[in-house]
Amino acid sequence: MNTQPSSGFSAFSETWNGRLAMIGFTLAIITEALTGKGILGQLVAWFSF
């Protein structure tokens, strides 16, 4: 019997998704601390040149 999920959700992919989300969140917090602007403020500054 096939025990592999057919929808693409597996323990491996969910583990990596969680790890990458934690890295992204940490980088967002560090960037906000260094620049003094939130994520939306940074995007507005980036696209208004």
PDB file with SEQRES, HELIX, SHEET and CRYST1 records, atoms N, CA, C and O in Angstrom:
SEQRES   1 A   49  MET ASN THR GLN PRO SER SER GLY PHE SER ALA PHE SER          
SEQRES   2 A   49  GLU THR TRP ASN GLY ARG LEU ALA MET ILE GLY PHE THR          
SEQRES   3 A   49  LEU ALA ILE ILE THR GLU ALA LEU THR GLY LYS GLY ILE          
SEQRES   4 A   49  LEU GLY GLN LEU VAL ALA TRP PHE SER PHE                      
HELIX    1 AA1 ALA A   11  THR A   35  1                                  25    
HELIX    2 AA2 ILE A   39  PHE A   47  1                                   9    
CRYST1    1.000    1.000    1.000  90.00  90.00  90.00 P 1           1          
ATOM      1  N   MET A   1       0.844  -1.184   0.000  1.00  0.00           N  
ATOM      2  CA  MET A   1       0.000   0.000   0.000  1.00  0.00           C  
ATOM      3  C   MET A   1       0.887   1.245   0.000  1.00  0.00           C  
ATOM      4  O   MET A   1       1.906   1.281   0.689  1.00  0.00           O  
ATOM      5  N   ASN A   2       0.507   2.247  -0.760  1.00  0.00           N  
ATOM      6  CA  ASN A   2       1.266   3.490  -0.875  1.00  0.00           C  
ATOM      7  C   ASN A   2       0.928   4.404   0.299  1.00  0.00           C  
ATOM      8  O   ASN A   2      -0.216   4.831   0.454  1.00  0.00           O  
ATOM      9  N   THR A   3       1.931   4.700   1.124  1.00  0.00           N  
ATOM     10  CA  THR A   3       1.705   5.574   2.280  1.00  0.00           C  
ATOM     11  C   THR A   3       2.201   6.986   2.041  1.00  0.00           C  
ATOM     12  O   THR A   3       2.130   7.821   2.942  1.00  0.00           O  
ATOM     13  N   GLN A   4       2.702   7.275   0.849  1.00  0.00           N  
ATOM     14  CA  GLN A   4       3.174   8.621   0.527  1.00  0.00           C  
ATOM     15  C   GLN A   4       1.975   9.546   0.305  1.00  0.00           C  
ATOM     16  O   GLN A   4       1.022   9.171  -0.378  1.00  0.00           O  
ATOM     17  N   PRO A   5       2.018  10.739   0.871  1.00  0.00           N  
ATOM     18  CA  PRO A   5       0.914  11.675   0.634  1.00  0.00           C  
ATOM     19  C   PRO A   5       0.905  12.129  -0.824  1.00  0.00           C  
ATOM     20  O   PRO A   5       1.958  12.381  -1.410  1.00  0.00           O  
ATOM     21  N   SER A   6      -0.273  12.228  -1.397  1.00  0.00           N  
ATOM     22  CA  SER A   6      -0.374  12.599  -2.806  1.00  0.00           C  
ATOM     23  C   SER A   6      -0.482  14.106  -3.011  1.00  0.00           C  
ATOM     24  O   SER A   6      -0.434  14.575  -4.148  1.00  0.00           O  
ATOM     25  N   SER A   7      -0.628  14.873  -1.930  1.00  0.00           N  
ATOM     26  CA  SER A   7      -0.823  16.310  -2.078  1.00  0.00           C  
ATOM     27  C   SER A   7       0.461  17.113  -1.976  1.00  0.00           C  
ATOM     28  O   SER A   7       0.428  18.330  -2.158  1.00  0.00           O  
ATOM     29  N   GLY A   8       1.602  16.473  -1.689  1.00  0.00           N  
ATOM     30  CA  GLY A   8       2.850  17.195  -1.597  1.00  0.00           C  
ATOM     31  C   GLY A   8       3.257  17.551  -0.192  1.00  0.00           C  
ATOM     32  O   GLY A   8       4.376  18.020   0.019  1.00  0.00           O  
ATOM     33  N   PHE A   9       2.384  17.345   0.782  1.00  0.00           N  
ATOM     34  CA  PHE A   9       2.727  17.619   2.168  1.00  0.00           C  
ATOM     35  C   PHE A   9       3.416  16.389   2.752  1.00  0.00           C  
ATOM     36  O   PHE A   9       2.849  15.297   2.786  1.00  0.00           O  
ATOM     37  N   SER A  10       4.632  16.589   3.202  1.00  0.00           N  
ATOM     38  CA  SER A  10       5.354  15.500   3.851  1.00  0.00           C  
ATOM     39  C   SER A  10       6.114  16.086   5.025  1.00  0.00           C  
ATOM     40  O   SER A  10       6.242  17.304   5.150  1.00  0.00           O  
ATOM     41  N   ALA A  11       6.613  15.220   5.877  1.00  0.00           N  
ATOM     42  CA  ALA A  11       7.357  15.704   7.041  1.00  0.00           C  
ATOM     43  C   ALA A  11       8.606  16.461   6.609  1.00  0.00           C  
ATOM     44  O   ALA A  11       8.970  17.461   7.228  1.00  0.00           O  
ATOM     45  N   PHE A  12       9.260  15.995   5.558  1.00  0.00           N  
ATOM     46  CA  PHE A  12      10.470  16.659   5.066  1.00  0.00           C  
ATOM     47  C   PHE A  12      10.161  18.066   4.569  1.00  0.00           C  
ATOM     48  O   PHE A  12      10.846  19.020   4.937  1.00  0.00           O  
ATOM     49  N   SER A  13       9.139  18.197   3.740  1.00  0.00           N  
ATOM     50  CA  SER A  13       8.830  19.524   3.192  1.00  0.00           C  
ATOM     51  C   SER A  13       8.306  20.471   4.264  1.00  0.00           C  
ATOM     52  O   SER A  13       8.602  21.666   4.229  1.00  0.00           O  
ATOM     53  N   GLU A  14       7.539  19.959   5.209  1.00  0.00           N  
ATOM     54  CA  GLU A  14       7.034  20.817   6.274  1.00  0.00           C  
ATOM     55  C   GLU A  14       8.161  21.264   7.197  1.00  0.00           C  
ATOM     56  O   GLU A  14       8.140  22.389   7.695  1.00  0.00           O  
ATOM     57  N   THR A  15       9.142  20.399   7.431  1.00  0.00           N  
ATOM     58  CA  THR A  15      10.295  20.776   8.247  1.00  0.00           C  
ATOM     59  C   THR A  15      11.064  21.905   7.581  1.00  0.00           C  
ATOM     60  O   THR A  15      11.404  22.892   8.234  1.00  0.00           O  
ATOM     61  N   TRP A  16      11.341  21.774   6.297  1.00  0.00           N  
ATOM     62  CA  TRP A  16      12.090  22.822   5.590  1.00  0.00           C  
ATOM     63  C   TRP A  16      11.285  24.105   5.460  1.00  0.00           C  
ATOM     64  O   TRP A  16      11.846  25.198   5.538  1.00  0.00           O  
ATOM     65  N   ASN A  17       9.991  23.988   5.267  1.00  0.00           N  
ATOM     66  CA  ASN A  17       9.146  25.173   5.198  1.00  0.00           C  
ATOM     67  C   ASN A  17       9.207  25.938   6.519  1.00  0.00           C  
ATOM     68  O   ASN A  17       9.316  27.164   6.520  1.00  0.00           O  
ATOM     69  N   GLY A  18       9.137  25.230   7.633  1.00  0.00           N  
ATOM     70  CA  GLY A  18       9.224  25.871   8.940  1.00  0.00           C  
ATOM     71  C   GLY A  18      10.571  26.511   9.179  1.00  0.00           C  
ATOM     72  O   GLY A  18      10.649  27.624   9.701  1.00  0.00           O  
ATOM     73  N   ARG A  19      11.646  25.815   8.799  1.00  0.00           N  
ATOM     74  CA  ARG A  19      12.989  26.370   8.995  1.00  0.00           C  
ATOM     75  C   ARG A  19      13.185  27.642   8.187  1.00  0.00           C  
ATOM     76  O   ARG A  19      13.713  28.631   8.695  1.00  0.00           O  
ATOM     77  N   LEU A  20      12.761  27.617   6.934  1.00  0.00           N  
ATOM     78  CA  LEU A  20      12.924  28.804   6.086  1.00  0.00           C  
ATOM     79  C   LEU A  20      12.056  29.960   6.563  1.00  0.00           C  
ATOM     80  O   LEU A  20      12.457  31.119   6.457  1.00  0.00           O  
ATOM     81  N   ALA A  21      10.880  29.659   7.083  1.00  0.00           N  
ATOM     82  CA  ALA A  21      10.027  30.714   7.633  1.00  0.00           C  
ATOM     83  C   ALA A  21      10.674  31.350   8.855  1.00  0.00           C  
ATOM     84  O   ALA A  21      10.616  32.568   9.021  1.00  0.00           O  
ATOM     85  N   MET A  22      11.292  30.536   9.718  1.00  0.00           N  
ATOM     86  CA  MET A  22      11.971  31.085  10.894  1.00  0.00           C  
ATOM     87  C   MET A  22      13.161  31.956  10.495  1.00  0.00           C  
ATOM     88  O   MET A  22      13.401  32.994  11.110  1.00  0.00           O  
ATOM     89  N   ILE A  23      13.899  31.544   9.478  1.00  0.00           N  
ATOM     90  CA  ILE A  23      15.027  32.347   8.999  1.00  0.00           C  
ATOM     91  C   ILE A  23      14.524  33.676   8.435  1.00  0.00           C  
ATOM     92  O   ILE A  23      15.091  34.730   8.726  1.00  0.00           O  
ATOM     93  N   GLY A  24      13.462  33.629   7.630  1.00  0.00           N  
ATOM     94  CA  GLY A  24      12.906  34.850   7.054  1.00  0.00           C  
ATOM     95  C   GLY A  24      12.384  35.806   8.111  1.00  0.00           C  
ATOM     96  O   GLY A  24      12.583  37.016   8.010  1.00  0.00           O  
ATOM     97  N   PHE A  25      11.720  35.271   9.118  1.00  0.00           N  
ATOM     98  CA  PHE A  25      11.199  36.113  10.186  1.00  0.00           C  
ATOM     99  C   PHE A  25      12.336  36.751  10.977  1.00  0.00           C  
ATOM    100  O   PHE A  25      12.270  37.930  11.326  1.00  0.00           O  
ATOM    101  N   THR A  26      13.369  35.978  11.255  1.00  0.00           N  
ATOM    102  CA  THR A  26      14.520  36.505  11.986  1.00  0.00           C  
ATOM    103  C   THR A  26      15.217  37.606  11.191  1.00  0.00           C  
ATOM    104  O   THR A  26      15.587  38.641  11.746  1.00  0.00           O  
ATOM    105  N   LEU A  27      15.395  37.379   9.889  1.00  0.00           N  
ATOM    106  CA  LEU A  27      16.018  38.408   9.056  1.00  0.00           C  
ATOM    107  C   LEU A  27      15.163  39.669   8.975  1.00  0.00           C  
ATOM    108  O   LEU A  27      15.698  40.777   8.924  1.00  0.00           O  
ATOM    109  N   ALA A  28      13.849  39.514   8.963  1.00  0.00           N  
ATOM    110  CA  ALA A  28      12.967  40.678   8.938  1.00  0.00           C  
ATOM    111  C   ALA A  28      13.093  41.488  10.223  1.00  0.00           C  
ATOM    112  O   ALA A  28      13.101  42.718  10.176  1.00  0.00           O  
ATOM    113  N   ILE A  29      13.190  40.825  11.357  1.00  0.00           N  
ATOM    114  CA  ILE A  29      13.350  41.518  12.638  1.00  0.00           C  
ATOM    115  C   ILE A  29      14.702  42.230  12.707  1.00  0.00           C  
ATOM    116  O   ILE A  29      14.781  43.370  13.165  1.00  0.00           O  
ATOM    117  N   ILE A  30      15.765  41.563  12.252  1.00  0.00           N  
ATOM    118  CA  ILE A  30      17.096  42.181  12.260  1.00  0.00           C  
ATOM    119  C   ILE A  30      17.129  43.391  11.337  1.00  0.00           C  
ATOM    120  O   ILE A  30      17.676  44.433  11.699  1.00  0.00           O  
ATOM    121  N   THR A  31      16.552  43.262  10.153  1.00  0.00           N  
ATOM    122  CA  THR A  31      16.536  44.375   9.202  1.00  0.00           C  
ATOM    123  C   THR A  31      15.737  45.546   9.750  1.00  0.00           C  
ATOM    124  O   THR A  31      16.127  46.701   9.576  1.00  0.00           O  
ATOM    125  N   GLU A  32      14.622  45.257  10.410  1.00  0.00           N  
ATOM    126  CA  GLU A  32      13.830  46.333  10.999  1.00  0.00           C  
ATOM    127  C   GLU A  32      14.605  47.024  12.113  1.00  0.00           C  
ATOM    128  O   GLU A  32      14.525  48.244  12.252  1.00  0.00           O  
ATOM    129  N   ALA A  33      15.348  46.272  12.902  1.00  0.00           N  
ATOM    130  CA  ALA A  33      16.134  46.868  13.984  1.00  0.00           C  
ATOM    131  C   ALA A  33      17.255  47.747  13.432  1.00  0.00           C  
ATOM    132  O   ALA A  33      17.572  48.783  14.017  1.00  0.00           O  
ATOM    133  N   LEU A  34      17.852  47.347  12.319  1.00  0.00           N  
ATOM    134  CA  LEU A  34      18.956  48.106  11.744  1.00  0.00           C  
ATOM    135  C   LEU A  34      18.485  49.358  11.000  1.00  0.00           C  
ATOM    136  O   LEU A  34      19.160  50.386  11.046  1.00  0.00           O  
ATOM    137  N   THR A  35      17.338  49.289  10.316  1.00  0.00           N  
ATOM    138  CA  THR A  35      16.886  50.413   9.509  1.00  0.00           C  
ATOM    139  C   THR A  35      15.895  51.322  10.226  1.00  0.00           C  
ATOM    140  O   THR A  35      15.767  52.495   9.874  1.00  0.00           O  
ATOM    141  N   GLY A  36      15.199  50.799  11.220  1.00  0.00           N  
ATOM    142  CA  GLY A  36      14.186  51.590  11.907  1.00  0.00           C  
ATOM    143  C   GLY A  36      12.867  51.641  11.167  1.00  0.00           C  
ATOM    144  O   GLY A  36      11.952  52.348  11.589  1.00  0.00           O  
ATOM    145  N   LYS A  37      12.749  50.916  10.087  1.00  0.00           N  
ATOM    146  CA  LYS A  37      11.515  50.868   9.309  1.00  0.00           C  
ATOM    147  C   LYS A  37      10.984  49.452   9.307  1.00  0.00           C  
ATOM    148  O   LYS A  37      11.749  48.487   9.316  1.00  0.00           O  
ATOM    149  N   GLY A  38       9.663  49.334   9.295  1.00  0.00           N  
ATOM    150  CA  GLY A  38       9.043  48.026   9.186  1.00  0.00           C  
ATOM    151  C   GLY A  38       9.142  47.499   7.768  1.00  0.00           C  
ATOM    152  O   GLY A  38       9.704  48.151   6.887  1.00  0.00           O  
ATOM    153  N   ILE A  39       8.597  46.327   7.559  1.00  0.00           N  
ATOM    154  CA  ILE A  39       8.674  45.696   6.243  1.00  0.00           C  
ATOM    155  C   ILE A  39       7.955  46.541   5.193  1.00  0.00           C  
ATOM    156  O   ILE A  39       8.476  46.744   4.097  1.00  0.00           O  
ATOM    157  N   LEU A  40       6.773  47.029   5.520  1.00  0.00           N  
ATOM    158  CA  LEU A  40       6.044  47.853   4.546  1.00  0.00           C  
ATOM    159  C   LEU A  40       6.767  49.161   4.271  1.00  0.00           C  
ATOM    160  O   LEU A  40       6.797  49.617   3.128  1.00  0.00           O  
ATOM    161  N   GLY A  41       7.344  49.766   5.282  1.00  0.00           N  
ATOM    162  CA  GLY A  41       8.111  50.990   5.086  1.00  0.00           C  
ATOM    163  C   GLY A  41       9.318  50.771   4.199  1.00  0.00           C  
ATOM    164  O   GLY A  41       9.652  51.630   3.383  1.00  0.00           O  
ATOM    165  N   GLN A  42       9.971  49.646   4.344  1.00  0.00           N  
ATOM    166  CA  GLN A  42      11.109  49.320   3.495  1.00  0.00           C  
ATOM    167  C   GLN A  42      10.681  49.110   2.051  1.00  0.00           C  
ATOM    168  O   GLN A  42      11.372  49.538   1.126  1.00  0.00           O  
ATOM    169  N   LEU A  43       9.539  48.450   1.855  1.00  0.00           N  
ATOM    170  CA  LEU A  43       9.053  48.229   0.487  1.00  0.00           C  
ATOM    171  C   LEU A  43       8.674  49.549  -0.179  1.00  0.00           C  
ATOM    172  O   LEU A  43       8.956  49.754  -1.360  1.00  0.00           O  
ATOM    173  N   VAL A  44       8.041  50.437   0.571  1.00  0.00           N  
ATOM    174  CA  VAL A  44       7.678  51.749   0.019  1.00  0.00           C  
ATOM    175  C   VAL A  44       8.936  52.522  -0.347  1.00  0.00           C  
ATOM    176  O   VAL A  44       9.000  53.134  -1.414  1.00  0.00           O  
ATOM    177  N   ALA A  45       9.930  52.499   0.522  1.00  0.00           N  
ATOM    178  CA  ALA A  45      11.189  53.203   0.227  1.00  0.00           C  
ATOM    179  C   ALA A  45      11.897  52.584  -0.964  1.00  0.00           C  
ATOM    180  O   ALA A  45      12.507  53.296  -1.762  1.00  0.00           O  
ATOM    181  N   TRP A  46      11.825  51.283  -1.092  1.00  0.00           N  
ATOM    182  CA  TRP A  46      12.502  50.582  -2.195  1.00  0.00           C  
ATOM    183  C   TRP A  46      11.877  50.920  -3.546  1.00  0.00           C  
ATOM    184  O   TRP A  46      12.587  51.097  -4.536  1.00  0.00           O  
ATOM    185  N   PHE A  47      10.524  51.011  -3.587  1.00  0.00           N  
ATOM    186  CA  PHE A  47       9.831  51.207  -4.852  1.00  0.00           C  
ATOM    187  C   PHE A  47       9.534  52.671  -5.167  1.00  0.00           C  
ATOM    188  O   PHE A  47       8.956  52.960  -6.214  1.00  0.00           O  
ATOM    189  N   SER A  48       9.908  53.594  -4.298  1.00  0.00           N  
ATOM    190  CA  SER A  48       9.637  55.008  -4.587  1.00  0.00           C  
ATOM    191  C   SER A  48      10.968  55.733  -4.864  1.00  0.00           C  
ATOM    192  O   SER A  48      11.439  56.528  -4.052  1.00  0.00           O  
ATOM    193  N   PHE A  49      11.539  55.443  -5.997  1.00  0.00           N  
ATOM    194  CA  PHE A  49      12.795  56.097  -6.367  1.00  0.00           C  
ATOM    195  C   PHE A  49      12.577  56.969  -7.514  1.00  0.00           C  
ATOM    196  O   PHE A  49      13.513  57.616  -7.985  1.00  0.00           O  
TER     197      PHE A  49                                                      
END                                                                             
